[in-house]
């Protein structure tokens, strides 16, 4: 991974500074009384992080907590007591001042609950006790997706076949609907979250499919149509437990086992949202990480994630890899008091990543941590010079991207800043013949296409562009420099 010296040229010309040292900080050590074994992800509202622990608390059934991003003001908002739920494995969702979530166990029937609660810890309400109906969810693991007045989620069991289901329920607990029941050929035991884009949902099931190694699926909310779009197995990876990341028309994800290495430690993959063009981007091999349980996030030109095992101390790693599978880098090795065996996904807030480790810390019950490395996402990205030309670069914010092969159809161009925030999407087609005539001494060509993007409202700095083809695949990617 390129450090500060690799950017000395840019630093001499720009008015921003990029520190080079990675900073890992334990924000909170769980002590069992205030929670133990945080399993999943954090969410953020303002400067407050919210999360859940799978165990510990007053009744040893888990907690809901809040903590500031600087580690101050840790507060247990709720102690699960079995009656109101127990052992949450997923993470919270938030809208306004209301949190929504699920527990794996507890409640009236012992199969978990769906709940809501205000962010100040008051107003805890069980929206549904799970397992009371023939098609009820049982033992949910992921989070709820909020769309308008409706919550959408999955359960790892339950449904008509007791193999898991996709469901919806109003935010006030009414109108529960069983949308789809998993079955052995079509997937079994989903353990992740749904990725929602428009009327489409994408997700994974841990088991099922022809090899019983899990599937990737789509679900159309309008037509209520379920489709298996990919079957995992062997070198393709096995048993996905994390959620999918969608960028353009490409889905990124990880499997917990399988892959091209003989130790079967999982892999990182990319695939189009139609289920074609599957690509194994990287394989875990114990030394670089193993057995990821969480999901990926996109930061600048990189995919960032964690593994629950492997690394220098066999306790998990934070890693970075570019979207084409190159430049895999271990950013941090978990160890002992710093936390061990992270099971969730990192949260990116203004360039600082927040997460939780399931165990470790000073007392062994897990930690909340922050991690910052300003080189994340700003490594040099290789572009295919035979495929694309970008000019002027550096520029004042108006860039032209010339695709040298007119047969390559472009669907979208996305641009991210160094914090991983998307600052531009879509494109404006320029007059290809006129533009190329001016660039080729008056000789127009019809063998290329040109696209103009306007970033003039953005400040000086380094940005990353991604050109997405009509089939959803990445055609090329590269670096843009704004210098006004």
N, C-alpha and C positions, 0 to 999 in steps of 0.2 A: 504494500500500500504506500502510495507516495506521501511523503511528509512535507514539512514546511519548505525545505530546500527545493523540492520539486516545483514549488509555486513562487520561487523568489522573483522570477521575471514579472509575474502578475502583481506581486506585492509592491514592487518598485514603481508600478504604474498606476495602481489603484489605491483608493483611500480606505480600504478595509483591511483588517488584520485577521489572520487565521492561526490560532494557537495550534501547536503540534502535539501536545501531550494528551493522551487519553486519561480521562478522569473517572474512576469508579468510586462510588460512595454508598455506604450502607446508610439508608435513611431511618430504618427502624428494624430492631430485632424483636421478633415475636417471642413471648415468654410463656406461652400456653394459657395463662390467665387472660391475656388480651388477644388470644388467637394463636393458631398453630397450623402449619402446613398449607400455606396459600397455594392454590392449584392453578389458577388461570391468570387473567389479565386485569390490569388497572384501567379505569376510565378517568377522565379529567373534566372539571368544570371550573373555569377561572384558574386559580392556583391550587385548587383542592383535588387530590387524588382520592378515588373511592375504590374499594376492593372487598373481597371476601376471603375468609380462610375456611378450609375444609374441616378443621378440628379446633380444639381449644375453646376458650371462652368460659363463661360462668358455668355452662352445663356440658362443656366438652363436645358440643355439636356444631361448632363453627361460629363465625362472627361476620358482621358487616362493619367496616371501619372507614374512617376518613383520615387523611393526613395531608399536610401542606407539601408542596413540591420541594421545600427546603428541609423537610424532615420534622418540622415543628407541628405542634397541636394535634398529635395523634389522638384519636378518639374512637372508642368502640360505640357504634351507633345502635347495634342490636346484637344480642346473644341468642342464637338459635337454641331452642329447648326441646326439640323433637315435635312437640305439639304444633309449633309454628314453622316447622321445617328443620332439616338437619343435613349436614354434609354437602354443602354446595360445591359443585365441580366446575360450574360455568362462571361467567362474569356478568356484571351489571350493565344495564342500558339506562340512559338518562334522557329525559325530555323536560325542559324547564327546571322545576325544582323537585321533580319526581323520579325516583329510581325504580326500575323494574328488574326482576330476576327470578331465578328458579333454584330449588334445592333438589338434590338427588334422592334424599330420603326424608322421612318425617311426614308430618301432616296427619290428617284423619285416617288415611289408609296406609301410611308408612312408605308410600311410593314417591314422595316429594310434593312440593307445592309451587304454584306460581304466585308471586307476591308483588306488592308495590309499597313504597315508603318514601316519605319526604327526605330531602337531603340533610335535614337537621336531625334525623333519627326518629321523628314523630310520625304518627299516622300509619304504622305498619298494618297492612291489610292482606289477608290471604285471598287472592282472586279465585283460586281453584285448588282444591285438594285433589291430587292426581291419583288415578287408579280406581275411581268410584264408578266408572262406566265401562262398557264393553269395548269402546274404542278410545279410551282415555290414554294420554301420554303416561309413561312410567319411567322413572329414573332419567330425567333430562340431564345432559352434560353441558351443552353449549349455552349461548346467550339468546335473548329475545331480540328480534328486529322490530323496530317501531316504524310503521307506515301509517300516517294519519292517526286514526283512532284505533288501529288494529295492531296487535302483537302477533308476530309469526315466530315459530320455533320448531325444534325437533326434539324427540325423545329417543333414548338409546334402546328402550323397550316399549311395550305398550302398543296401542293400535290394535287392529283386528287380529293380526297374526302374532302379537306380542314380540315383534322384532324391531319395533321402532316406528315412528310416524312423523309426518309434517303436519302441523296444526296451526290454527289461528284462534285468537280470542280477543274480544274488545278490551280496552284498557281498564274498563270498570268490572271486568270479569264475566261479562255476559257474552252470549253468542259463540260458545266454543264450537269449533268445526274441525273435524278430522279430514284433512285435505288429501293425504296419501298414506297408505300403509305399506311399509317395506316388507319384502318377501325375499326368500333366499336367492332366486335368480336375479332379483332387482336390487340387491343390497340388503345388508343386515347391520344393525347396531351403529347408527350414525353418532359420532362423538364430537362433532365440530359445529360451527355456526353456519348459517346460510349467508351467502353473498348475494345481495339483492341489487339488481340494476333494472330500472323500469319495471316491466311486468315479468321479468325473468329472475329466477332464483337458481343459484348454483351451489352444489355441496358435495360432500363425500360420505360414503359409508365405510366403516372400518372393515366389515366382512361382506361376504356375498360376491356375486359374479361367478363366472365359470371356474375360476381357480380358488374361490373363496378367500381372495386377498383384498377385497374391497373394490368399490366402484367410484366413478365420478359421474354426477348426474345434473340434469337441468330440470326445472319445473316451471311451467308457464302458469302464472297466476290467473290469467284471463281465461284460458281454455282448460285449466286444471290438468294439463298434460305432463306426465312424468316421462323422462327419457334417460336411459343409461347411455352416456356418451363416451365412456372409456372404462375398460376393465384393467385393474392392476394385477401384477403378478411377476415374480422373478426379477429380471433385470430392469423391468419397468417400475419397480418399487412395489412394496406391499404394505397394506394396512395403514391408510392415511388417517390421522387423528386431528390434524389441524384444519383450519379453514382455508378457503381459496382467496387469492388476491387477483383482482381483475384490473388490467390496464389496457385500454383500447379493446381489442377483441382477444387478448391473450390472458389466460388464467395461469397463475403461478401457485405452486404448493409444494408440500413435502410429504414423504411417506416415512413411517416409523421404522419399517424394516425393508428388506429387499435391496435392490440396486445392483450395480455392477461389481461391487466388492464382495469377496467370499464370506466376510464376516456379517453380511446382511444387516448393515447399520442404518439403512434408509437412504433417501436421495432427495434432491431438489429437482423439480421438473417445471416445464412450460408446456402449454397445450392451448390450442385455439378454443374459443367458447363453443364451437361446433363438435369438438372432440377429435379433430384432426391435428396433424403436425405435432405429435407428442415428441418432446425433446428432453432427455435427461441432462440437466445443466451441471450437476455435480453429485458425487457420491460420497457419503460419509464413510470413514475408514477407521473409526475409533480415535486415531491420533488427532484428526481434525474435527472431531465431534461424532456423536452417535445418538440415534433414537430421538428425533425431534417430536415433541408433542404439540407444539404451538404452530403459529402461522408466520408468514413473511410480511414485511412491510417494505414499501419502496421509498428510498431516500436518494434524491439526485439520480445518479446513474447506477445505483446499487440496490440489491435485495438484501435486507438485514433480517437476521433471525437468531434463534437460540436452539441448542440441543439439550436434552435432559441428561446426556451422558457423554463420555469421550472427552477428548482434550488432554492437556498435560497432566491433570489430576483426576481424570475419569469422572468428573463431576459436572460436566457440561461446559459449553462455550457460547459466546456471542460471536457471530461470524458475518462476513460481508462477501457477496459475490455479484458480479455484474449480470445484467439481464440476458446476456448471451452465454453465461456459464464460465466466463474467464475471471481471472484475478481472485480466486477464492482466498480469503484472508481470515485467520482467527484473530479477532479483536481483543478478546478477553477470555481467560480460563477461570472458571469458578473454582473456589477452594475454601473448605472449612469455614472460618468465621466470616468470609465474604459471601457465603451462601452456596448451596449446592443443589444440583438436580432441578433446574428451572423447568416448569411444565407449561408456561404460557407464552404470550406474545409481547414484544416490546411496544411501548407507547411512545411516539415521537411528539414532543411539544417544544417548539421553537429551537430545535436542534439538540435537545437533551432527551435521551431515552430513559424511560422508567419501566421497571419490571419487578417481578418477585421471584425468589428462589424457594422451592418447596421445603427444603431442609437447610441445615447449616446455620450460620450466624453464631453469635456468642453462646446461645443456649440450645442450638440445634433444632429450633422450631421454624426456621425460615426467616427471610428478610424481605424488606422493600428496599430497592436500590435505585440509584440514578447512574447513568453512564453517558459520558460525552467525549467524542473524538471528532474534532473538526475536519479530519481528513475523510470521514465516512461520506461516501457519495461523491467525492471530488477527485477520485482517481482518474487518470487519463483513460478516455474511452476510445477504443479503436474504431475508426470508420473505414468504410470501403471506398477509397479514393476513386476507384473505377466506377463507382455507383452513384456517388453524390458529390456535389460541390456547394459550399456555403459561402456567401459573400454579402456585404463586406463583413469580415470577422477578424479582429474586433470591429464593432459597429456601434452606432448611436441608438440602436433599438429596432431598426427596420432591417430584417434579414431576408434574403432570397435563398431558397433551398432548391437546387437544380438536380433533378433526377435524370441521369444521363441516358437511361434506357426508358423510352416512352412506353414500353410494354409493362413496366412496373406500375401498377395502379395504386395510388395512395388513397387511403381512407381517412386518415387523420394524422395530425402532427401535434405532439404534446411536448410541453416545456416545463421543467421543474427547476426551482432554485436549489441552492446548496443545502437548504434545510429539508428538502424532500417535498416541498409544497408545490402543487401544480399551479403555475402562473399563466398558462396558455393552453388552449385546446382548439382544434379545428384549424382551417387555413383559408386564405384568400388566394384563388388562382390568378396569377398574373398572365399577361399576354405573352405566351411562350415565344411566338415567332418574332414579335417586335423586340422583346428582351434579348433573345439569342442573336438577332441581327446586330444589335448594338455591341454584343460581346464578341462577335466573330467578323469584324471588319465589314459589316453590311451584308454578310452572307447568312441568311436565315437557315435554320435547321429544323427538321421535324422529328429528330431522334431523341429529344429530351423534353421533360416537363418541368415547369418552374412554379414554385409556391412561395408566396410572400407571407411572412409572419411579423406582426407588430408587437414588440415588447417595449416600446418607447416610454410607457408609463412605469416601467420597472427601474430600480436604481442600478448604478454601476455594480458589476460583479460577474461571477461565473454562473452559467446556466447550462442545462443539459436538454437536448432535444431528442425525441424519438419519432421516427417516421414509421407509421403503421400501415401495412398493406391492406388491400381490399379483403384478403382472407384472414385478417387479424394478426398476421405474423409481423415481427419487427423486420423492416427492410434495412434500416441502419440507425445509428445513433451517434451523437457527438456532442461537442462542447461549443457553446456560444459565449462570447465575451462582450458585455456592454461597457463602453467607455465613452462617456459624453463629454 
